[in-house]
Amino acid sequence: MVRAFPSRTPEFKHLSAEEKGVPITMRTVDEIHERLTAAFTPTVLEVEDESEMHRGHSGFREGGESHFRVVIRAPALAGMGRIARHRAIHQALGPIMTRIHALAVDAA
């Protein structure tokens, strides 16, 4: 007897995480925004999920949340060099960095 696994059917793949019965937690975009706001009190903060632009590329996941762009302006970052700013941002994001494939940062 051959059984079909629901997760392998085309209909299942197009369901949202909630429809698949996966508990919904905070979206990664919101987590990034929350962590960077708490760490740096920025005057400008834009977080964009650019995952769809990378469809077919390495690291792309259906449903997004794999490729992000951050634009941040914060007095706390102003005195740092570029590498130091990126390190501070990565440190502030902490465990989020293990869940995403790419992060483009425009920081000052």
Backbone as CSV, one residue per row, in Angstrom:
resi,resn,N_x,N_y,N_z,CA_x,CA_y,CA_z,C_x,C_y,C_z
1,MET,0.844,-1.177,0.000,0.000,0.000,0.000,0.890,1.241,0.000
2,VAL,0.625,2.145,-0.892,1.373,3.396,-0.980,0.521,4.503,-0.392
3,ARG,1.100,5.240,0.561,0.371,6.361,1.161,0.995,7.658,0.687
4,ALA,0.139,8.582,0.382,0.624,9.917,-0.002,0.835,10.739,1.260
5,PHE,1.929,11.444,1.310,2.192,12.337,2.426,1.629,13.708,2.076
6,PRO,0.755,14.262,2.905,0.145,15.554,2.590,1.166,16.640,2.283
7,SER,2.313,16.624,2.956,3.304,17.674,2.756,3.953,17.621,1.378
8,ARG,3.749,16.534,0.660,4.348,16.400,-0.670,3.360,16.694,-1.797
9,THR,2.137,17.003,-1.474,1.154,17.303,-2.509,1.258,18.767,-2.910
10,PRO,1.003,19.076,-4.180,1.093,20.477,-4.624,0.170,21.403,-3.840
11,GLU,-0.999,20.912,-3.464,-1.947,21.756,-2.724,-1.378,22.159,-1.373
12,PHE,-0.684,21.244,-0.714,-0.142,21.513,0.613,0.970,22.553,0.556
13,LYS,1.798,22.490,-0.472,2.945,23.390,-0.575,2.540,24.848,-0.692
14,HIS,1.336,25.117,-1.169,0.903,26.495,-1.355,0.109,27.043,-0.177
15,LEU,-0.070,26.247,0.861,-0.771,26.724,2.049,0.158,27.590,2.875
16,SER,-0.426,28.515,3.619,0.377,29.316,4.544,0.791,28.437,5.718
17,ALA,1.753,28.900,6.489,2.199,28.141,7.651,1.036,27.888,8.603
18,GLU,0.198,28.894,8.778,-0.960,28.756,9.667,-1.909,27.682,9.160
19,GLU,-2.147,27.656,7.851,-3.037,26.655,7.267,-2.443,25.252,7.367
20,LYS,-1.110,25.156,7.420,-0.445,23.858,7.557,-0.435,23.382,9.005
21,GLY,-0.889,24.226,9.918,-0.904,23.842,11.330,0.375,24.191,12.058
22,VAL,1.224,25.000,11.444,2.469,25.425,12.083,2.146,26.626,12.961
23,PRO,2.563,26.617,14.225,2.282,27.768,15.080,2.947,29.021,14.516
24,ILE,2.210,30.107,14.521,2.723,31.364,13.987,3.419,32.134,15.101
25,THR,4.633,32.522,14.823,5.367,33.381,15.752,5.584,34.709,15.034
26,MET,6.318,35.578,15.649,6.580,36.882,15.058,7.315,36.701,13.725
27,ARG,6.934,37.476,12.730,7.629,37.442,11.449,9.060,37.925,11.641
28,THR,9.957,37.409,10.849,11.366,37.765,10.973,11.586,39.260,10.747
29,VAL,10.863,39.853,9.793,10.972,41.301,9.557,10.670,42.063,10.846
30,ASP,9.619,41.657,11.539,9.241,42.324,12.781,10.268,42.086,13.882
31,GLU,10.817,40.877,13.938,11.856,40.577,14.931,13.095,41.433,14.702
32,ILE,13.501,41.541,13.441,14.669,42.361,13.109,14.411,43.805,13.520
33,HIS,13.256,44.311,13.163,12.890,45.691,13.494,12.907,45.898,15.017
34,GLU,12.306,44.980,15.738,12.228,45.090,17.203,13.609,45.064,17.848
35,ARG,14.464,44.140,17.427,15.794,44.019,18.024,16.679,45.229,17.720
36,LEU,16.625,45.717,16.475,17.454,46.873,16.121,16.957,48.141,16.797
37,THR,15.650,48.273,16.948,15.094,49.426,17.667,15.547,49.408,19.120
38,ALA,15.480,48.249,19.758,15.884,48.128,21.160,17.376,48.392,21.344
39,ALA,18.187,47.933,20.408,19.637,48.057,20.552,20.171,49.447,20.221
40,PHE,19.552,50.135,19.232,20.163,51.361,18.721,19.287,52.615,18.757
41,THR,18.011,52.505,19.077,17.094,53.640,19.036,17.322,54.467,17.757
42,PRO,17.115,53.854,16.609,17.435,54.537,15.357,16.498,55.697,15.022
43,THR,17.020,56.637,14.254,16.187,57.720,13.736,15.537,57.289,12.422
44,VAL,16.175,56.364,11.718,15.627,55.760,10.496,15.850,54.263,10.591
45,LEU,14.814,53.489,10.316,14.954,52.039,10.277,13.964,51.471,9.273
46,GLU,14.502,50.861,8.247,13.691,50.189,7.235,14.178,48.755,7.140
47,VAL,13.255,47.813,7.224,13.590,46.401,7.102,12.694,45.828,6.017
48,GLU,13.323,45.251,5.005,12.562,44.727,3.875,12.934,43.273,3.615
49,ASP,11.916,42.433,3.435,12.117,41.039,3.056,12.242,41.007,1.532
50,GLU,13.440,40.755,1.040,13.699,40.726,-0.398,13.780,39.298,-0.928
51,SER,13.276,38.352,-0.175,13.415,36.944,-0.529,12.884,36.617,-1.916
52,GLU,11.749,37.176,-2.264,11.131,36.852,-3.550,12.037,37.235,-4.718
53,MET,12.859,38.245,-4.533,13.790,38.653,-5.584,14.870,37.596,-5.819
54,HIS,15.010,36.653,-4.895,16.061,35.645,-4.966,15.513,34.251,-5.266
55,ARG,14.284,34.184,-5.746,13.683,32.894,-6.115,14.599,32.188,-7.102
56,GLY,14.891,30.935,-6.823,15.768,30.145,-7.688,17.238,30.247,-7.325
57,HIS,17.577,31.139,-6.408,18.970,31.293,-5.978,19.214,30.489,-4.709
58,SER,20.451,30.349,-4.365,20.842,29.644,-3.151,20.216,30.297,-1.920
59,GLY,19.725,29.486,-1.028,19.191,29.987,0.231,17.740,30.416,0.176
60,PHE,17.129,30.467,-1.013,15.725,30.863,-1.108,14.857,29.795,-0.467
61,ARG,13.854,30.248,0.302,12.870,29.341,0.904,11.488,29.807,0.484
62,GLU,10.657,28.860,0.162,9.260,29.174,-0.148,8.654,29.863,1.068
63,GLY,7.937,30.936,0.846,7.354,31.680,1.959,8.218,32.860,2.394
64,GLY,9.408,32.990,1.813,10.261,34.128,2.130,11.047,33.974,3.407
65,GLU,11.375,35.105,4.000,12.129,35.176,5.248,13.521,34.550,5.139
66,SER,14.173,34.782,3.997,15.533,34.274,3.830,16.527,35.374,3.457
67,HIS,16.072,36.428,2.778,16.938,37.510,2.311,16.343,38.850,2.760
68,PHE,17.146,39.653,3.453,16.650,40.914,4.001,17.573,42.073,3.677
69,ARG,17.000,43.271,3.632,17.750,44.518,3.478,17.367,45.416,4.647
70,VAL,18.376,46.002,5.298,18.166,46.904,6.431,18.832,48.243,6.116
71,VAL,18.072,49.309,6.292,18.619,50.668,6.241,18.434,51.220,7.647
72,ILE,19.525,51.610,8.276,19.452,52.095,9.656,20.353,53.314,9.828
73,ARG,19.805,54.306,10.514,20.555,55.497,10.898,20.348,55.659,12.397
74,ALA,21.436,55.658,13.132,21.331,55.753,14.587,22.567,56.437,15.150
75,PRO,22.382,57.351,16.092,23.532,58.006,16.726,24.516,56.997,17.328
76,ALA,24.000,55.877,17.826,24.865,54.873,18.445,25.837,54.248,17.441
77,LEU,25.514,54.298,16.160,26.375,53.719,15.125,27.287,54.751,14.469
78,ALA,27.013,56.024,14.706,27.685,57.115,13.989,29.204,57.123,14.145
79,GLY,29.722,56.816,15.295,31.168,56.886,15.510,31.916,55.632,15.104
80,MET,31.234,54.646,14.569,31.857,53.362,14.230,32.244,53.303,12.760
81,GLY,33.253,52.511,12.460,33.595,52.211,11.079,32.569,51.227,10.511
82,ARG,32.627,51.001,9.197,31.651,50.141,8.532,31.617,48.727,9.105
83,ILE,32.753,48.129,9.302,32.805,46.758,9.817,32.276,46.704,11.246
84,ALA,32.640,47.674,12.063,32.149,47.724,13.451,30.628,47.877,13.484
85,ARG,30.066,48.705,12.586,28.600,48.861,12.524,27.939,47.538,12.160
86,HIS,28.477,46.846,11.168,27.902,45.566,10.752,27.997,44.535,11.876
87,ARG,29.129,44.514,12.559,29.277,43.573,13.685,28.269,43.878,14.787
88,ALA,28.078,45.158,15.091,27.120,45.548,16.132,25.701,45.138,15.736
89,ILE,25.355,45.314,14.472,24.027,44.930,13.990,23.854,43.421,14.059
90,HIS,24.843,42.671,13.614,24.768,41.207,13.687,24.638,40.746,15.135
91,GLN,25.378,41.377,16.029,25.300,41.009,17.449,23.912,41.313,18.003
92,ALA,23.345,42.451,17.637,22.007,42.812,18.113,20.948,41.836,17.597
93,LEU,21.146,41.326,16.395,20.176,40.387,15.825,20.325,38.987,16.423
94,GLY,21.508,38.666,16.912,21.743,37.407,17.614,21.260,36.181,16.862
95,PRO,20.360,35.400,17.476,19.943,34.118,16.892,19.193,34.248,15.565
96,ILE,18.703,35.428,15.253,18.024,35.619,13.963,18.994,35.330,12.823
97,MET,20.261,35.651,13.017,21.248,35.478,11.955,21.402,34.022,11.534
98,THR,21.079,33.080,12.406,21.188,31.668,12.037,20.010,31.213,11.179
99,ARG,18.928,32.010,11.148,17.732,31.620,10.402,17.631,32.262,9.029
100,ILE,18.473,33.236,8.744,18.366,33.912,7.451,19.595,33.600,6.596
101,HIS,19.405,33.732,5.291,20.502,33.405,4.366,21.351,34.637,4.047
102,ALA,20.704,35.797,3.889,21.445,36.994,3.491,20.880,38.241,4.141
103,LEU,21.781,39.142,4.531,21.384,40.413,5.122,22.216,41.523,4.495
104,ALA,21.566,42.402,3.755,22.236,43.571,3.181,22.007,44.733,4.152
105,VAL,23.081,45.425,4.509,22.996,46.479,5.521,23.508,47.794,4.953
106,ASP,22.705,48.838,5.129,23.099,50.212,4.819,22.980,50.941,6.158
107,ALA,24.113,51.157,6.817,24.099,51.713,8.170,24.976,52.945,8.268
108,ALA,24.505,53.881,9.091,25.298,55.079,9.378,24.889,55.617,10.728
